Structure formats: C-alpha cells, structure tokens
Amino acid sequence: MTQTQPAYRRQKDVVELTSLSRVTLWRMVQRGEFPKPVQLSPGRVGYPAAAVDAWIAQRQGTGELAA
C-alpha cells in the first residue's frame, strides 16, 4: 500500500520543514512572501502542501534555504 502525502500541512510541520519561527512565518505570510494558510474548519488552518513544497524548492534553488 502506498502512503499518500497530506494535502495540507500543520503550522508545526511547516515550522519544522522550513526552520522558520512561527512569528517569522506569520510575517512572511502577511508580506506575501509565503503561501497563505487555508481555513479547514473552525479553529483549524493548514498550509497547502504543494505550495509549501514549491516554496522550499524555490528557496533551495537560490541557496536561500539550507537543506
């Protein structure tokens, strides 16, 4: 059986993947420098996994994000 990737990532997972703090992540979203989270249900948001992965790939390509 194959394991599928989640469509959305929790903030905790995004922070871990990017090594950004929660505050820096929030600031980058506010400035339009990071994908906006999506409201999934009351009190629950998720970051689109494909957009986060694309952002990471772009940063790795420019040398701005250490792998």
C-alpha positions as CSV (number, residue, x, y, z in Angstrom):
1,M,0.0,0.0,0.0
2,T,1.4,3.4,-0.9
3,Q,1.3,6.3,1.6
4,T,-0.1,9.5,0.2
5,Q,1.2,12.9,1.1
6,P,-1.2,15.2,3.0
7,A,-2.9,18.0,1.0
8,Y,-2.3,20.4,3.9
9,R,0.5,20.8,6.4
10,R,0.1,21.9,10.0
11,Q,1.9,25.0,11.2
12,K,4.1,22.9,13.4
13,D,5.2,20.8,10.4
14,V,5.8,23.9,8.3
15,V,8.0,25.5,11.0
16,E,9.9,22.2,11.2
17,L,10.4,21.9,7.5
18,T,11.5,25.5,6.9
19,S,13.3,26.2,10.1
20,L,11.4,29.4,10.4
21,S,9.9,30.6,13.7
22,R,6.1,30.9,14.0
23,V,6.4,34.7,14.1
24,T,8.6,34.8,11.0
25,L,6.3,32.5,9.2
26,W,3.3,34.8,10.1
27,R,5.2,37.9,9.0
28,M,6.2,36.3,5.7
29,V,2.5,35.4,5.0
30,Q,1.5,39.0,5.8
31,R,4.1,40.3,3.3
32,G,3.0,37.8,0.6
33,E,6.4,36.0,0.8
34,F,5.0,32.7,1.9
35,P,1.8,30.8,0.9
36,K,-1.3,31.7,2.9
37,P,-2.9,29.1,5.1
38,V,-6.4,27.8,4.3
39,Q,-9.2,27.7,6.9
40,L,-10.0,24.0,7.1
41,S,-12.6,24.1,9.9
42,P,-13.3,26.4,12.8
43,G,-10.1,26.8,14.7
44,R,-8.0,24.8,12.2
45,V,-5.9,26.0,9.4
46,G,-3.5,24.2,7.0
47,Y,-0.8,25.3,4.6
48,P,-1.3,23.8,1.1
49,A,1.4,21.2,0.9
50,A,2.2,21.7,-2.8
51,A,2.6,25.4,-2.3
52,V,4.9,24.9,0.7
53,D,7.0,22.3,-1.2
54,A,7.3,24.6,-4.2
55,W,8.4,27.5,-1.9
56,I,11.0,25.3,-0.3
57,A,12.2,24.1,-3.7
58,Q,12.5,27.6,-5.0
59,R,14.5,28.7,-1.9
60,Q,16.8,25.7,-2.2
61,G,17.4,26.5,-5.9
62,T,18.5,30.1,-5.0
63,G,20.6,29.0,-2.0
64,E,18.4,30.9,0.5
65,L,17.3,27.9,2.5
66,A,19.7,25.4,4.0
67,A,18.6,21.8,3.4
